[in-house]
Amino acid sequence: MIWPFKRKTTTETGAEFYIRDAAVADARALVNFKHLAWRAIYGQLKDEAFFAQAEATTDEQVKFWQSRITKGDKVWIAEDLRDRMIGTIHATTKHSEHTAEFVELYSLGEVKEIRYFYLANNANATIGQALIKQAVGETPAITWVSGDAPLVVQSLRDAGFEELGEPVDPAAEPWHGVVRQAMVRA
């Protein structure tokens, strides 16, 4: 008789999840996970057209992340014991334009920027903290939080991040109306 495979809620070491480097083959799953996260985070702030527009570019986003991963950029994935993605993070030393201005304004010095940090609704702050530790260790870092993402915010606070500066509401679409707040760990 073949017994159905049933994983325990933890491994023999007590782990409930694991973190691994994303491979090129993970790019579509990363993008789809981001789309699901956006619907949860921004669902009360943006209309269906916003999400449809973003999802219409899935193939281009997949190619973008395949290219980044191929070039050596690290994206980490947290998966539960059934291999379901429950979180992802990407950090870089290359700052976006608005982050570079903010870092200079507040004299933050050398900080990594977390640009891609999403958690599934069924994740927990421990998973978020583990992803942050994997991506930036204990080094100074900055990220921008927006929308309804209390688990992300809690994970960042638990990892030593604090709000800095005033919240910003981008003037231009598609992000107008989605206030973002800088969170920094010095």
Residue pairs with C-beta under 8 A, 6 or more apart in sequence:
7 81
7 82
8 81
9 16
9 81
10 16
10 81
11 81
15 81
16 80
16 81
17 78
17 79
17 80
17 81
17 86
17 87
17 127
17 130
18 78
18 79
19 76
19 77
19 78
19 79
19 130
19 131
19 134
20 76
20 77
20 79
21 74
21 75
21 76
21 77
22 30
22 65
22 69
22 74
22 75
22 76
22 77
22 88
23 69
24 66
24 69
24 70
26 69
26 75
26 77
27 62
27 63
27 65
27 66
27 69
28 58
28 62
29 77
29 85
30 65
30 75
30 77
30 85
30 88
31 58
31 61
31 62
31 65
32 58
33 85
33 88
33 118
33 120
34 61
34 88
34 116
34 118
35 51
35 54
35 55
35 58
36 120
37 118
37 119
37 120
38 51
38 54
39 51
40 121
40 148
41 118
41 146
41 147
41 148
41 149
42 50
42 51
42 146
42 147
42 148
42 178
43 148
44 148
45 147
45 148
45 177
45 178
46 174
46 177
46 178
50 174
53 174
65 75
68 75
69 75
73 90
73 92
74 90
74 91
74 135
75 88
75 89
75 90
75 116
76 88
76 89
76 90
76 131
76 134
76 135
77 85
77 87
77 88
78 85
78 86
78 87
78 88
78 119
78 123
78 127
78 130
78 131
79 85
79 86
80 86
84 120
85 120
86 119
86 120
86 122
86 123
86 127
87 117
87 118
87 119
87 120
87 123
87 127
87 128
87 131
88 116
88 117
88 118
88 131
89 114
89 116
89 117
89 118
89 131
89 132
89 134
89 135
90 114
90 115
90 116
90 117
90 135
91 112
91 113
91 114
91 115
91 135
91 136
91 141
92 112
92 113
92 115
93 110
93 112
93 113
94 113
95 103
95 113
96 113
96 115
98 168
99 113
99 142
99 144
102 108
102 142
102 165
102 182
103 109
103 111
103 142
105 165
106 164
106 165
106 184
108 140
108 142
108 184
108 186
109 140
110 140
111 139
111 140
111 141
111 142
111 184
111 186
112 135
112 136
112 139
112 140
112 141
112 142
113 141
113 142
113 143
114 132
114 135
114 136
114 141
114 142
114 143
115 143
117 128
117 131
117 132
117 135
117 143
117 152
118 152
119 127
119 128
119 131
119 149
119 151
119 152
119 155
123 151
124 151
125 151
125 154
125 155
125 158
127 155
128 151
128 152
128 154
128 155
128 156
128 158
128 159
129 155
129 158
129 159
131 155
132 141
132 155
132 156
132 159
133 159
140 184
140 185
140 186
141 161
141 184
141 185
142 182
142 183
142 184
142 185
143 156
143 161
143 182
143 183
144 180
144 181
144 182
144 183
145 152
145 153
145 156
145 180
145 181
145 183
146 178
146 179
146 180
146 181
147 178
153 183
156 183
156 185
157 183
159 185
160 185
161 183
161 184
161 185
162 183
162 184
162 185
163 181
163 182
163 183
164 182
164 183
164 184
165 181
165 182
167 179
167 180
167 181
168 179
168 180
168 181
168 182
169 176
169 177
169 178
169 179
169 180
170 176
170 178
170 180
